[in-house]
């Protein structure tokens, strides 16, 4: 992934972002063309600390034929993104751009055993069910044994050994405080993704918005 120094994220921040998102696009090459599938995953770590991305695919997914453990696959994990108009800058002669968060994980992929798949299914559902608390978490125990086994036979568990981690968070870090604040303020009036980018920008450079906070506090009754 092409990443200018201003936007490059360190390994720990990139892995945390990928783990928190838990959803990405897995890509491989079949010798003629790319093959890709969007899918949920979770990160785990081997005994030596090597990250691993665990996921599963339908048994008829063409990715499965490529899981030889030899070639490297790519897992692209994206966060919010937003278009930026040149009209929003304080400085003249700006150009349109796009702000975003993205992490790429790459490495070889191998198939899991049936026992490993069972653990993966429960671990994966546990991860996302916690997002819905205080709802009582769903577990595979709620399924009848026959139905669960039929569903398990329709999928294949896989795990990527993550050999390379690349992170790019493009949040206008290279812009002046005045331009930075102008873009964050403009994005705060946009859609959900734009507002999230604005929030991330404010978190990354809070001192730029200190005067805004003070003004709001001073105007409070």
C-alpha positions in Angstrom: 0.0 0.0 0.0 1.4 3.4 -1.0 1.6 5.4 2.2 3.3 8.9 2.5 5.2 9.3 5.8 2.6 11.8 7.2 -0.1 9.1 7.1 1.8 5.9 8.0 0.7 4.1 11.2 2.8 1.9 13.4 2.3 -1.8 13.6 0.5 -1.8 17.0 -2.0 0.9 15.9 -2.6 -0.8 12.6 -3.3 -4.2 14.3 -5.6 -2.6 16.9 -7.6 -0.9 14.1 -7.9 -4.1 12.2 -9.0 -6.0 15.3 -11.5 -3.4 16.3 -13.1 -3.4 12.8 -13.3 -7.1 12.4 -14.4 -6.9 8.8 -12.5 -6.6 5.6 -11.9 -7.9 2.0 -9.8 -10.9 1.6 -7.9 -11.0 -1.7 -5.8 -13.6 -3.5 -4.5 -14.2 -7.0 -5.4 -17.3 -9.0 -2.7 -16.9 -11.6 -4.9 -15.0 -14.0 -7.0 -12.6 -12.0 -7.6 -11.4 -8.4 -10.2 -13.2 -6.3 -11.8 -11.4 -3.4 -14.5 -11.8 -0.7 -15.7 -9.4 2.0 -15.8 -11.3 5.3 -15.6 -11.0 9.1 -12.5 -12.1 11.0 -10.8 -11.9 14.3 -7.1 -11.5 15.2 -5.3 -14.0 17.4 -1.7 -14.5 18.2 0.6 -17.5 17.9 2.9 -18.6 20.8 5.7 -16.5 19.3 3.5 -13.4 19.0 2.9 -13.6 15.3 -0.6 -12.2 14.4 -3.1 -14.5 12.8 -6.4 -13.5 11.1 -9.0 -16.2 11.5 -12.0 -16.4 9.2 -14.1 -18.8 7.2 -15.7 -19.0 3.7 -18.4 -20.9 2.0 -17.2 -24.3 0.8 -17.8 -23.2 -2.9 -15.9 -19.9 -2.5 -13.2 -19.8 -5.2 -10.8 -18.5 -2.6 -10.7 -21.9 -1.0 -8.9 -23.5 -4.0 -6.0 -21.0 -3.4 -5.5 -21.8 0.3 -2.3 -23.8 -0.3 -0.3 -22.1 2.4 2.3 -20.9 -0.2 1.1 -17.7 -1.8 0.5 -14.5 0.2 -3.0 -13.2 0.5 -4.1 -9.7 1.3 -6.8 -8.6 3.9 -7.8 -5.0 3.3 -9.6 -3.4 6.3 -11.2 0.0 5.8 -12.7 2.5 8.2 -14.6 5.6 7.6 -13.8 7.8 4.5 -14.9 11.2 3.3 -14.5 13.5 0.3 -12.9 16.9 0.9 -13.8 19.9 -1.3 -11.1 22.5 -2.0 -13.6 25.2 -1.2 -13.4 24.3 2.5 -9.8 25.2 2.9 -8.6 28.5 4.3 -5.5 28.4 2.0 -6.0 29.0 -1.8 -5.0 26.7 -4.6 -6.1 23.4 -2.9 -7.3 20.3 -4.8 -10.0 17.7 -4.1 -9.0 14.8 -1.9 -10.3 11.9 0.1 -9.6 11.2 3.8 -9.7 7.6 5.1 -8.4 4.9 7.4 -7.1 1.7 5.9 -5.0 -1.3 7.0 -3.6 -4.1 4.9 -2.6 -7.4 6.4 -0.8 -10.0 4.2 0.6 -13.5 4.5 0.0 -17.2 3.7 -3.3 -18.9 4.5 -4.0 -22.5 5.6 -7.2 -24.5 6.2 -8.4 -25.3 9.7 -9.4 -28.7 11.1 -13.0 -29.4 12.1 -12.1 -28.9 15.7 -10.4 -25.6 15.0 -13.4 -24.4 13.0 -15.7 -25.1 15.9 -13.6 -22.9 18.1 -13.4 -20.2 15.4 -17.2 -20.1 15.0 -17.8 -19.5 18.7 -14.9 -17.0 19.0 -16.1 -15.0 16.0 -19.7 -14.8 17.1 -18.6 -14.0 20.7 -16.6 -11.0 19.3 -19.5 -9.4 17.5 -22.2 -10.4 20.0 -20.4 -8.2 22.6 -21.1 -5.2 20.4 -24.8 -5.8 21.1 -24.7 -5.8 24.9 -26.8 -5.7 27.1 -28.5 -8.2 24.7 -27.9 -11.7 25.9 -25.2 -13.0 23.5 -26.2 -15.6 20.9 -24.2 -18.8 21.1 -24.0 -21.9 18.9 -25.6 -23.9 21.7 -28.9 -22.3 20.7 -28.9 -24.3 17.5 -30.0 -27.9 17.2 -27.0 -30.3 16.8 -28.1 -31.4 13.4 -28.6 -27.9 12.1 -25.2 -26.7 13.5 -23.4 -29.6 11.9 -25.1 -29.0 8.5 -24.0 -25.4 8.7 -20.4 -26.3 9.6 -20.2 -28.6 6.6 -21.1 -25.7 4.3 -18.1 -23.7 5.4 -14.3 -24.1 5.7 -12.2 -22.4 8.4 -9.0 -20.6 7.4 -6.3 -18.6 9.1 -3.8 -16.1 7.7 -0.3 -15.9 9.3 0.2 -12.1 9.1 3.7 -11.5 7.8 3.2 -7.8 6.8 1.2 -5.0 8.4 0.6 -1.7 6.6 -1.5 1.1 7.9 -2.5 4.4 6.3 -4.7 7.0 8.2 -5.0 10.0 5.9 -6.5 12.7 8.1 -4.8 15.8 6.6 -1.9 15.6 9.1 0.3 17.6 6.7 -2.0 20.6 6.6 -1.7 23.8 8.7 -3.8 24.2 11.8 -6.1 26.7 10.0 -6.7 24.3 7.1 -6.9 21.3 9.4 -9.6 22.9 11.6 -11.6 24.2 8.5 -11.8 20.7 7.1 -12.7 19.0 10.4 -15.5 21.6 10.9 -16.8 21.2 7.4 -16.9 17.4 7.7 -18.8 17.6 11.0 -21.9 18.7 9.0 -21.6 15.7 6.6 -22.8 12.1 6.6 -21.9 9.5 9.3 -18.5 8.7 7.7 -17.6 12.4 7.4 -18.6 13.1 11.0 -16.4 10.1 12.1 -13.4 11.5 10.2 -14.0 14.9 11.8 -14.1 13.2 15.2 -10.8 11.4 14.5 -9.2 14.7 13.3 -10.2 16.4 16.5 -8.8 13.6 18.6 -5.5 13.7 16.7 -5.0 17.4 17.1 -7.1 18.6 20.0 -5.1 21.8 20.6 -6.4 23.2 17.3 -10.0 23.1 18.6 -9.2 24.3 22.2 -10.5 27.8 21.4 -13.8 26.4 20.1 -14.3 24.4 23.3 -13.4 27.4 25.4 -15.9 29.6 23.5 -18.7 27.0 24.0 -17.9 26.8 27.7 -17.9 30.6 28.0 -21.3 30.9 26.3 -22.9 28.3 28.6 -25.4 29.7 31.1 
